Amino acid sequence: MNDLYDVINRRRDTRREFTGQPIPPASLQRVLAAAHCAPSVGMSQPWDFVLVRSPQTLESFRSHVAGEREVFAASLDGERGETFDTIKVEGIVESGLGIVVGYDPSRGGPDVLGRHAIADTGLYSVVCAIQNLWLASTAEGLGVGWVSFYREEFLRDLVGFPAHVRPVAWLCVGPVSALPDVPDLERFGWRHRSPLAEVLHEERYAPRV
Ligand SMILES: Cc1cc2nc3c(=O)[nH]c(=O)nc-3n(C[C@H](O)[C@H](O)[C@H](O)COP(=O)(O)O)c2cc1C
């Protein structure tokens, strides 16, 4: 029990700390198995994981992400722009492994139990798998960095997903020198964690004042 809370608290989005060493195969297998045993709506297991190690593909994605970083940077002004300049948003090449996670809504047949009223439950299931992967990686001493600075069509083409499979995440995964204690966005002054009390409500939602 304490081990679980310890892993939850140590989990960190990783960008700078990748060593570039390969992941021991048994360790990677456990991480992927943890992702694959996540809860899913109607037990549809609507995820796919593409392991990307080719230096050319990593570089191609890194270059695309650099372009999207510029798009976002151009939307910022003044202090926000200067703060963003100091923040690294990916460790695609340094990690040596990208795990691209896809969502396949056709998985589980036409009658997915529990999805008839809320289509997004399929996507929620994929995110449960990602969180399992992230926590298992932390337990294995690996870092994970979620990259979302990309256009979905670009990533779909890059890894060959068919048109109906939606790319949900590029995860940089690999051994790290250490996991940072403090999230980068806090360390570099972008945003701070809010206290639990700010998002907790009793009986009915109460707007914040
Ligand atoms: C859906 C999602 C997308 C994210 N995209 C990025 C990203 O593109 N680049 C990045 O550096 N971090 C990304 N992050 C990581 C967040 O910045 C990070 O989780 C947050 O700052 C809190 O830090 P922590 O995960 O270390 O606790 C993403 C996280 C999530 C859940």
The ligand as a MOL file (V3000), in Angstrom:
LIG
                    3D

  0  0  0     0  0            999 V3000
M  V30 BEGIN CTAB
M  V30 COUNTS 31 33 0 0 0
M  V30 BEGIN ATOM
M  V30 1 C -2.4850 14.9260 -21.6880 0
M  V30 2 C -1.1260 15.4310 -21.2900 0
M  V30 3 C -0.3330 16.0620 -22.2330 0
M  V30 4 C 0.9420 16.5420 -21.8800 0
M  V30 5 N 1.7330 17.1170 -22.8460 0
M  V30 6 C 2.9870 17.5080 -22.5250 0
M  V30 7 C 3.8810 18.0180 -23.5240 0
M  V30 8 O 3.5710 18.1030 -24.6990 0
M  V30 9 N 5.1020 18.3960 -23.1390 0
M  V30 10 C 5.5140 18.3150 -21.8420 0
M  V30 11 O 6.6560 18.6660 -21.5580 0
M  V30 12 N 4.7150 17.8220 -20.8810 0
M  V30 13 C 3.4700 17.4120 -21.1970 0
M  V30 14 N 2.6550 16.8860 -20.2190 0
M  V30 15 C 3.1660 16.7610 -18.8400 0
M  V30 16 C 2.6200 17.8520 -17.9250 0
M  V30 17 O 3.2410 19.0750 -18.1930 0
M  V30 18 C 2.8770 17.4010 -16.4690 0
M  V30 19 O 2.1500 16.2270 -16.2250 0
M  V30 20 C 2.4960 18.4710 -15.4550 0
M  V30 21 O 3.3100 19.6020 -15.5960 0
M  V30 22 C 2.6140 17.9600 -14.0190 0
M  V30 23 O 3.9140 17.4560 -13.7880 0
M  V30 24 P 4.1500 15.9660 -13.3110 0
M  V30 25 O 3.5180 15.0510 -14.3280 0
M  V30 26 O 5.6340 15.7910 -13.2600 0
M  V30 27 O 3.4860 15.8210 -11.9860 0
M  V30 28 C 1.4050 16.3980 -20.5600 0
M  V30 29 C 0.5980 15.7460 -19.6040 0
M  V30 30 C -0.6550 15.2570 -19.9630 0
M  V30 31 C -1.4880 14.5370 -18.9320 0
M  V30 END ATOM
M  V30 BEGIN BOND
M  V30 1 1 1 2
M  V30 2 1 2 3
M  V30 3 2 2 30
M  V30 4 2 3 4
M  V30 5 1 4 5
M  V30 6 1 4 28
M  V30 7 2 5 6
M  V30 8 1 6 7
M  V30 9 1 6 13
M  V30 10 2 7 8
M  V30 11 1 7 9
M  V30 12 1 9 10
M  V30 13 2 10 11
M  V30 14 1 10 12
M  V30 15 2 12 13
M  V30 16 1 13 14
M  V30 17 1 14 15
M  V30 18 1 14 28
M  V30 19 1 15 16
M  V30 20 1 16 17
M  V30 21 1 16 18
M  V30 22 1 18 19
M  V30 23 1 18 20
M  V30 24 1 20 21
M  V30 25 1 20 22
M  V30 26 1 22 23
M  V30 27 1 23 24
M  V30 28 2 24 25
M  V30 29 1 24 26
M  V30 30 1 24 27
M  V30 31 2 28 29
M  V30 32 1 29 30
M  V30 33 1 30 31
M  V30 END BOND
M  V30 END CTAB
M  END
